[in-house]
Amino acid sequence: KAGVTQTPRYLIKTRGQQVTLSCSPISGHRSVSWYQQTPGQGLQFLFEYFSETQRNKGNFPGRFSGRQFSNSRSEMNVSTLELGDSALYLCASSPGTGGRTGELFFGEGSRLTVL
Amino acid sequence: GENVEQHPSTLSVQEGDSAVIKCTYSDSASNYFPWYKQELGKRPQLIIDIRSNVGEKKDQRIAVTLNKTAKHFSLHITETQPEDSAVYFCAAYDNNNDMRFGAGTRLTVKP
């Protein structure tokens, strides 16, 4: 079974631009969560999608958005990029039906650098 | 939402020694506590987890303990090896059913 796939793996943008990141979950997984990872800040929760609906959103500005398609693939978008958005963006999938338990399966991440 | 605090942020031990990482959480309704290991340049991967109906779980050199009354749980690694060097994250589900992570502990095992 293929793992979680994220594209692109690396990208460089300049301030003010926007970026779209893609995540393909493990086949059969309906939940996709996004996390921002920066040194010293750990994994900060961005949002979670389940069956094309955003279930929850973390404490990030409205410049961060996402969506999920009928095949469970998910995209996140960051508009008007700022230097502080430079980070590793991790996507994680899970079956999504297990309530408050369940392993998250992470992708390799998309490393965004904003210049 | 859930607030997970993790200590220490860095930990250095000699090969063969034990390492202990501690986490506290705020949501008393949380009942699942996983630990993830992230090696340099790689994705986080689950190494062990514990559910609230048990107090301890072991898997070879790794163990996790949970104290629900005090709302804290710990990761114990015995007989550490250089390949244990990584960043370790604890996590708990918050009341919105989203997994919240601690800030991570960078473990270095010196040969």
Interface residues (C-beta under 8 A of the other chain):
Chain A: V4 S33 Y35 G40 Q41 G42 L43 F45 E48 R55 N56 G58 L90 G99 R100 T101 G102 E103 L104 F106 G107 E108 G109
Chain B: Q6 S9 A29 S30 N31 Y32 P34 Y36 K42 R43 P44 Q45 L46 D49 R51 F89 Y93 N96 N97 D98 M99 R100 F101 G102 A103 G104
